Amino acid sequence: MKLHGAMLAALVVAGLAGAGSCAGVKPPSADGLGGTGVTVGGGGGSRGGGNRDGGVVIDPTRDCINLECQQTTCLVAKCSVPACGEAEIAKTTLTGTIYDPAGKVPLYNVVVYVPNASLDPISEGVSCGKCSGTTSGKPIASAITDAAGHFTLENPPTGNNIPLVIQVGKWRREVTIPQIVRCSENKLTDINLSRLPRNQAEGHIPQIAITTGHSDALECLLRKIGIADQEFTTEAGTGRVHLFVGGDAPPSTAGQGATSFAAGGPPFPNAATLWGDPARLAKYDIMMLSCEGSQYANAKAPYYANIRRYADIGGRIFDDHLHFNWILKGLPPWPSTAGWIGVGTDLGDITAKIDTSFPKGAALSDWMSNVGASTTKGQLGIVMAQNSVSMDAQPVSQRWIYSDAATPAVQYLTFNTPVEAPADQQCGRVVFTDIHVSASGADVSHPEKPFPTGCTDPNSSPQEKALEFMFFDLSSCVIDDRRPPKPPDIIP
């Protein structure tokens, strides 16, 4: 709540008048104003609630509804005995760190806000994910997480049982903060209140299609970030992650990864049934394609138009290594998005660089250091690096991780779709990575074993953490990568 100049001046005069005294306005230490922090996670703070006898100024002329009426401006006197100093405006804040569903890794570019109305349902299936339409519930206080996953929410409503929404793209969870104390820094410390949902009971998870592959296992990556096992099903099930078998079309089994669940149940349908049906593709927000060990161009060629159309209407695609075929051999202008090589010489183990020339790249560099994935800031050690693309073609695509050694190679790039559309009309996104999950260390994953028995290591390697950053960036709303993300606007 804002105080107009005249009102503030009158309050200052009224509150600080008096010869050599504080005229009834208590210093911060007397009524808890301007404190250094109140812990609200795991049971709430020990102070607060109700109006106390100093420090909060409410404008009676302002119209407000719901939680908006619990936003306050704090008037605090700087007092020294025997006289008072000038008045200042203290702040009510809520601070914390947002984590992935596992509660292990802090996340960048997650929106955090307090709604003042009920949330709208999130649309199912592919849609144009522009940032202007991401949030609902009429936010009255909002923030966005930084490269440490940290957020500061200024002027949230105070009191007990305050709703808080955590959202990135179609990931959304609403939690209840036990207490927010006015005129203090309230610290959210309970990770169970500050992570994304693990299952549908906790919140909304995007609908994701994964094709398994002979040479990689992106399904293991999603399991590591914390998606619960019950959310992995076939398309006939009710889970949020549907598994399909990649590789060559039947009856051949070449290139296939996992084909079934270890616990039994129906086998995974072939990926061709997904790629060949635009209506089926449109059911999914994100499609992740695990490396199959070969391009299988003949199996993919009939579906190039379907895949491009899916991306152009807002689909998100995570192409792992040899799935570059969808881009290199796809419909124009995709082949011109970068200097595509195709099957290049394996680079072995390398130290790659992070491109910090754009805002999200700089954030990735900081984030990798913050999560312990970079021992030297701006660098990433990669096991079994590939060489599918020699350079990016900015501004059509954006290079994120690359090597400029003897064999220049881009290990991760993105482009928004439709490629030929102006930036403000693009709403889909394609990720390409030459970084594998299964190649990130000894005995990390076994792509051909029934799910989830092939996912043997619960801990993430440095290059897997890079992939996690990329996955949540792919999940987020689409913006021009040359701009920094920003929280949703608060409209009075």
C-alpha positions, 0 to 999 in steps of 0.5 A: 500500500502506498502513502501519498506525500501529504498523508505521510507528512501528516502521520510523521508530524503526528507520530513524532511530535513532542518535545524530546520524546517519541510521542508514543511511537515505539522504536523497532526493538519495542514492537518488533518492527524492522526486525532482522528476520522471522522464520515462517517455514515449519510451524511459523514464527512466534510473533505477529497477527493483529494490529499492534500499537505502532508502525502500521499505517493503513490508508482508510481511503483506499478500496481493497478486497481480499488479501489486498486489505492485509498489505501494509506500509510500516512507519518506523521512528528512528529513535535515540534517547532522549530525542527521535530522528526522522521517520522511515518506511520499513518493509514486509518481505517474504524470502526463500529458495525454490527447489525442484520437485525432489527438493534438492536443486534450487531453480532459476526463473521460477515465478513466486506470487501471492494470489488475490483470487482463485487460480484458473485451471491450467489448459491441457495440451500444447498451447502458446506459452507467452509470459503475459498469460502465465499467471492467474489469481490476480497476483498482488505481490510477485517475484522471480527466482535468481541464479541461486533459486532465491526470491524476495517477495515485497509487501506480501499480505500479513497474517496467518495462512497466506497462499503462495503460488510457485510456478514455471510454465505449466508447473504450478503448486499452491502452498499455504504460509503459516504466518507472515509477520508485518514489517519484518523479513519473513524467511521461508525455510521449509523445503516442503513449502518451497518446491515444485510438485512431485505428483498431481496431488501436490499441483499441476505438472505439464503433460510430457511425452518421452521416447526411450532410446538405446543410447540415453535415458531422459526418463531417468533425468525426470525421475532424478528431479523428483517426479514420482514414479506413479506419474510415469505411465503409458498414454493409456494411464493417468500419469503426467509422463507418458513413455514411448519406445524410440528407434526404428519402426516395427517390426525392427527393434533397432535403437530401442530403449526401455520397452516396459515397466519393471513392475509389469503392465502394458508395453510402451507404444512405439514412438511412430504412433506419437509422431504420426498423429498430430492430434496425439502430439497436441496432447503434450506440452513437452516432448523429450526424445532420448538418443537412439544410437542412430538417426533412423532417418527413414523412420522419421522422414514421414513425420517431419511436417508433424514435428515442425507443426507441433513446435510452431503451435507452442510445443516444446521439444528436447532433442537429445544428440542424434535426434538432431535429424529432426532439425538437420533433415527437417522442413525449412528453415530448421536446417539453417538454424545452425551449422549442423554437421550431422554425425561428427567425430566424438570429442571425448571428455572435454571442458566446455564453456558457458556462453554468458553474452546473454542474460539467461546464459549469465544466469546459467553460469552463476547457477552451475557454480551455485549448485556445485556443477562448475568447479571453475565458473563459466566452465562445465566438464562433459563426459563423452561430448558429441560433435553434431553442430559446429556453431550457432546462427544467432539470432536464429538460435542461441548457443548456451554451452560450447567448446572452442578448442581444436574442434569447435562444437556447440553442446547445447542450443535453443531456438524459438518457433515459428523460426521465421516469425517475429520474436513477439509471435513465437511461442514454441521452443526447441532444445538441442543437446549433445550432452547425455544422461547415460554418458555422465559417469560410470553406472549412471543409467541403463537405457535398455532396462525396464523402467525404473530399474535402469535408473541406478544413481539418484544423484545428478552429475554436473552435466545432468544438472546442466540438463535439468537447468535446460529442462526447466528453461524449456518448461518456462514461458517463451521470451526472447533470450536476449531479454532477462526474465521478469516477474508478472506485473502487479496491476492495481 
